[in-house]
């Protein structure tokens, strides 16, 4: 294909159509690159959105399971574990899980 383009270019040397031919080819290339950029932008945004959504849903599901498991514990369990530290530990763990699933997977 490139040889046919080279042949067309050589056959038009010295004619006024050479500049028009080069202009048309450059216009086609610019449109192709702009289309490729637009496709990359849309697919990249979708990729980031999907993984962020997945991370948030997973963190919410883990949070719900943690609350259910905490409510099913005996009163003696709360005597051995610090009640005030549990929400802080849960919140910190959920932030790490959300980052690991959502934001860090996107960066890879």
Secondary structure, DSSP 8 states (H G I E B T S, - for coil): -HHHHHHHHHHTTTSTHHHHHHHHHHHHHHHHHHHHHHHHHHHHHHHHHHHHHHHHHHHHHHHHHHHHHHHTS-HHHHHHS-HHHHHHHHHHHHHHHHIIIIIHHHH-
